[in-house]
Amino acid sequence: MSFSRRSVGIAVAILALILVACGDRSAREELLYPQDAGYQDWVGKPVALKFVALDGREIDITRFRGKVVLLDFWATWCGPCMQKLPELKDVYRRFNPIGLEIIGISSDFEKVQLQGAVAQQQIAWPQYFDGRGKENELVKRYGITHYPSMWLIDQKGTVRYISAGSNLEGKIGRLLREGMESKESAPTEKKGWTAKILGPLTP
């Protein structure tokens, strides 16, 4: 069987288009909700957060430089948010000792209800609360449209993922390893240890 130059050329062009399309898909973030795509403009931009948390802690996200930060926009009245809590608690328990922080941004209206949930669920990370529900200052600032919405901030303080709830552990692991592998002074043994904990570098 023989092929003309024209047919070979067409085949090569089609293959090139397929490869480009596949490359574009692999570059996109895996989304938990289709609505998360609406946050895309925040990727690569810094986040400014400074407030007194529900438990009295003074939070300034600039103090978390060098760490990976998960912003969790949630509320106790949100069923999917509460269902996600066990996973968040698990990743916090395992990754906080090696550089993960979580900041909760609550859209609750009642302070007592939020305090009760934090105590009952033993949530260790700080919570932003201003009592305005879906109209709270940070929700409006960042254009949050649905719950839960979870963003991951890299160690330089910029937004890297706007749908962290999808493949949460993999995304956290990738950002943690980026920082660890960029420290040339880190001992080889430590790099091997972190690699075992974080696993393969997958987005």
N, C-alpha and C positions, 0 to 999 in steps of 0.2 A: 504494500500500500504506500502511495506517495502523496505528499502534501505540497501545495503550491506555496511560494513565498508569501503570497497575500494571506492565505489561511493560517500560516504559521505566525505571521505578524499580528493577525487578529487574536489568535490564541494567547500570544504573549501579552497583548494589551489588556485582554480580559483578566488574565492572571494577575497583572499588575494592579488592576482596579480592585480585585478581590483582596490582595495583600494589603493595600492601602486601607480598605474598609475594615479589615480585621485589626489592623494596627490602631485605627481610630477607636474601635470598640474596646480594645485592651487598655487604651489610655484613659478611658472613662472610668469614673468611680462606680463601683457596684452600689446600687441604691436599695435601701430598705423600702422606701415609699417613693412613688413617682413624683410626689410633691417636693421631695428633697431637691430635685433638680432646680427648683426656684432659688436655692441658696448659692448656686454656682458662682455668682459674681463675687462672693466673699473669699473664694479660694485664692490663696497667695497674699491675702491682706492681713494686717495685724488686728488684734482685738484688744480693746481697752476696757478693763474691768477693775473697779475699785469700790469696795463697799464694806459695811459691817454685816457679817453673816448673822443668821438666826440665833446662833449660839454665842454671839459676841465676838467672834474672831474677826480681826481686821484683814480683809482680803485685798491684795493688790497683785494682779496677774503678772506684773513685771517681775515680781519676786520668784516666780516659777520658771524663769528663763533657765534653760538647761534641763527642763523636765517636759514631758508630754502631758498636755492638759485635755481632759474630756469635759466639754460643756454639755450638761444635760438639761435641756429645756423640758420641763415636766410639770405635773400636778398630781395631787393625791386623788382627784376626781377622774383622772385619766386611766381607764382600765389597762390599755397597752403599756402605759408607763409603769404601773405597778407590776405587771407581768414581767417586765424587763429588769426589775430590781434584783432578783437573785443572780442574774448574769453580771450585772454591774458590781454587785458585792463580791462576786467571785473574782472578777478581773482586778478589782481594787485590792483584794487580799493578796493576790499573787504578784501583781505588777507595781503596786505602790512602793515596796521596798527597793525596786530598781528604777524608779523614776517616773511613775504615773501619778498624776493628781486628778481628782474629779471636782468639778464645781457644779452644784445644782442651782438651776434658775427656776424657782417655783412660780407657777401661775395660780397658786391658791389664793382664796379670798380670806380664809380664816386662819389666823396664826396658830390658834390652839389645835386645829385639825392637822396642820403641818407638823407642829411640834410632836403631836401624838404619833403620827406616822413615822417620823424620824426616830423616836424613842422605841416604838414597837418593832420597827424593821432594823434597828441598830445601824442606821446609816451614819458612817463615820465622816463623810466629806461635808464641807460647808454648804450652806443653802442661802441663796439670795431670796429675799421676800420683802415686798412692799405693800401687799394687800390689795393690789389693783387687778388681780387675776390676769386675763388675757391682755389687759391694757398696761401691764407693768412696763417700767422704763426700758428694761433690757430687751424684752420681747419686741417692743416697738422699734428700738434702735436697730436690731438685727433682722427685723422683718419676719419674725417667726409666724408661720401660718398653721402649723399642726403639731400635735403631740403624740409620742415624744419626738423631739428633734435633737439630734446629738451631733456635735461637731468635735473634731480633733484638732488641737493646736500643736504644732511641732515645737521643738526645743528652742527655736529662734523667735517664737511668739506669733507665728503666722498660721492662718487657717489652712489645713491640708485636706481634710475630709469633711464633707457636709452631710454625710449619711453614715455616721460611724456605727449605727446599729446593725448594719449589714457587714458580716465578717469582722465583728468588733475586735476580737483577739488578734486576728491577722494584721489589721490596720495599726493597732497599738504596737504590736511586735515590730512592725516595719519602722515606725517612727523612733522607737527606743533603740533599735539596732543602728539606725542612721547616726544617731548621736554617739553611741558607744564606739562604732567603727571609725568615726572621724577623729577620735582622740588617739593620736599616734603614740602617745606616751603610755597608753594602757598596756599592762603586761599581757603576753600571749595567753597565759593560763586563764586570765579573767575574760578575755574575748571568747575563748572556748566555752567557758562556764556560761556566759550570757547567751551564746548561740544555742546551747543545750536547752536553756530555759525558754527562749523565744522561738526556737524552731526556725524553719526556712523563712527567708525574707520574701513574704508574699503580700501584695496589697490587699 
